[in-house]
């Protein structure tokens, strides 16, 4: 996206979301987030599958609660939206500091992600979309 602001997605293991969702799979170590540079206007978030030829732009493959084609992130270069693609466990959005969300997004309806929003998917994954800091891209 030449001339546009550089953006990144932080991929967190969120122990609070894990406790909220109560999955059977063990929680991996939380640690620092993974960082993905968002280079396209539309990005697939999900788990890879060689047999189905699915290669998500934002790979959340360590979380078995994330669908292969979980949600789509789109941007106009300044704002971001998230859309659930019919995932098994839903896509949830909440602002930082708010309680964890209980109501998933409606499939196929884009919701704008405001600065500071958290996107919760799967058994323990929290995504934060933000402008890249110097040296991150």
N, C-alpha and C positions, 0 to 999 in steps of 0.2 A: 504494500500500500504506500507507494512513494509519496512523500510530502505530508503524509498523515502522521499522527502521533503513534509511537510504538507502544504496543500493548502486550501484556503477559497474563497467563493464567497460573495462579498458584494452586497446586493440588495438595490438599492437606488430608492426613488421617485424623479424623475428628472424634476423640473419645466420647464427647457428649452426644454426638449424632449416633454413634454406635450404641450407647446406653439407651437412647431414645428408640432406636429401631429394633434392638434386641435380636440380632441375627445369631445363627448357630455357629458361624465361622469365627475362629479366634481373631481378636483385634491385633493387627500388626503394630509394631513400635511406631509411636506418633512421629517424633523427630521433626526435622525441617521439611518444608513443603518441596515438592517437585515444581519446577518452573518450565512452562512451555511458552515460547514466543508465538504470538498470534499474528501470522503473516497473511492470512486470507480474510476476505469479507464474510465467508461462511465456513464454519468449522464443525465437523462431527465430533461429538464427545461420546466415548463408549469403550468397549473392550474389543481387542483385535480377534479375528477369526480367520485363520488361513483357509479353512475349508469353504468358508462363505465369502472369501476375498474382501473382508472388512478390515480396513486400516484407519482407525480414527485419528483425527488430527490432534485431539487431546486424549491421550491413552490413559484410561483409568483401569487397566487390566488387572491390577492387583486386588481389586474389589469385586468379588463374585456377585454382589448385589447390583452391579452396574450392567445394564443391558448392552448388547453388542452395538446397537444403534440407539443410544439412550436419549440424547438431546442434541439440539443444534444451537450453536452460538452464531449470531450475525451482527454485523456492525455497518454503520455508515461512515466510519472513520473517527467519529467523536462519541457516539453512544453505542451501547450493546443491548442485545435482546437475547433471551433464551426461549427455546420452544421444545417441549417434550415430544418425542417421536413415538409415543406409544410404549414407553418403557414398562417393564414388569413392576418396578417398585416406585415409580413416580419421580418427578423433579420438583423440588421445593425451593422457595426463595424467602429469605428473611434478611432484614437489615442487621448490621453488627450491633450487638447489645440487646436485641430483641429476643424473646423466647424462641426456641426451636419451632419451626413451622409444622403444622399438622395437616394442612390442606395442600395436596399436590396441584401443580399447574394443570389446566385443562389441555389435553392432547391437541396439538395443532394450533394453539393460540400463543402468539409471541408475547412475552412480558419483558418490558424494559428492565435492565439491571441498573439500578442507581449506584452511585459511588458508595462504597462501603457495604453493598449487599453481599450476602453469601448464598451460593447455590449448593444445595445438598442433594446428593444422589447416592444410590446404592446403600451399602451397609455402614460405611464410615467415611465416605468421600465428601469433602467440602471444597468447592471451587471459589476462588476470589479473582475477579477480573479487574485489572488495574493498569494504569499507565506504567510503562517500564521505567525503572530508575537508570541513571547513567551507568553504562557498562553491562547492563543486563541483556542487551540485544546484539 
